[in-house]
Amino acid sequence: MPRATNNVAAHRRHKKVLQRAKGNFSGRSRLYRTALETVHRGMRYAYRDRRAKKREFRALWITRISAAAALCGTNYSKFMHGLSQAGVTLDRKVLADIAARDMATFTNLANIAAGK
């Protein structure tokens, strides 16, 4: 008796992988085996970088807050400690946005943090 293969399912599976591999160079987008390796590697990078993105943005926000705090005559750690002591519960994303767009408001926040 000949070996039964499930060609319909295999074709669908291959199609899904090749669809995801579109845009890659040469055989990486056309040959199933190399495309599968490329897709798996890409998915690993995507998983890793979804987490790394959060760290990178937090670092960016801290840098922006630090630069704006320096313009107000204080440093980042004193600024953040002063805000927490004053009961201001703005997160770093919002503070960085305020620092970039509205320096007058950030200066008021720096004064609150300094206890003035």
N, C-alpha and C positions, 0 to 999 in steps of 0.2 A: 504494500500500500504506500502511495507517495506521501511525503511529508506535507502536512497542511500548514500553510502560512496565512497569517491574517493580513493580507495585502492592503485592505482598506484602512485598517487602523495604523499600519506602518506608514502608509502614504500620508495620512493626516498628521502623524507625529513628525515626519520628515518635513512636511510643508510648514508646520508651526516653527520648527527650528530655522529653516531657511528664510522664513518671513522675518524672524527676529535678527537674522544675520545680514539683512539687506544693508547695503552701504559699505560693507567691508571690502577689502581689496581682493581681487582675483578669486582663487578657490575658496577662500574663507566665506564667500557669500554664495558659492555654487555647489561645493562638495559637502555632503552631509557630515562626514566625520570631522573635517576641519571646522566646518561651521558650528558643529556641536561644541567643540572645544572653545571656540571663540565666544559663543553665546554663554557658556558656563562661566568663563573667565569674566565676561562683561557683567554677568549677574552678581558675581562675587564682588567686583569693584563697586557696583551700584549699592549693594548691601553695606559695604564698608563706608562708602562715601556719604550715604544718607546720615550716618552717625558723625562722620568727620565734619560735615557741613554745619552741624549744630555747634561744634567746638570752634570752628573758624569764625562763625558769625559772632559768638560770644566774645572772642578775642578782638574782633573788629569793633564791637560796641565798647569794650573796655578801653581800647586805644582812643576812640573818639571822645569818650567821657574824660579820659585822662588829659587829652589835649585841651579840651574846653575848661577843665578844672585848673589847668596851669595858667590859662588866660585870666582866670578869676583869682589867681594868687594862692591856690591851694593845690594839694596833690590828690590823686585818685582815692587812696585809702582813707585819708581824712575826710574827703568829701562824702564817700559812701558811708563811713561810720557816723558822720554828722547827720546824714539823712535818716539813717536807721534810728538814731537817738531821738530825732525830731518826730519820728513816726510817719515819715513820708514813705509810701509803699510803691513807688514807681519802679518798674524793672529796668534792667540795663538797656533793653531794646528801645523803650520809650525815652529814657534819658539821652541815649545817643541821638535819637531823632530830634529831640528838643535842642541838643547841643549843635546839631548841624543846621537846623532851620530857624531857631528863635533864641539868639544869644541873650536877649534881655530876660527872658523867662529863666534861662539857665543861670544867669547871674543872681536872680532872686533866689533860686534853689541853693546856690552856693552860699548866699548870705544866711539862709535858713540853716544850712549845714554847719556854718561857722558859729551859729548862735547869736547872730546880730538881729 
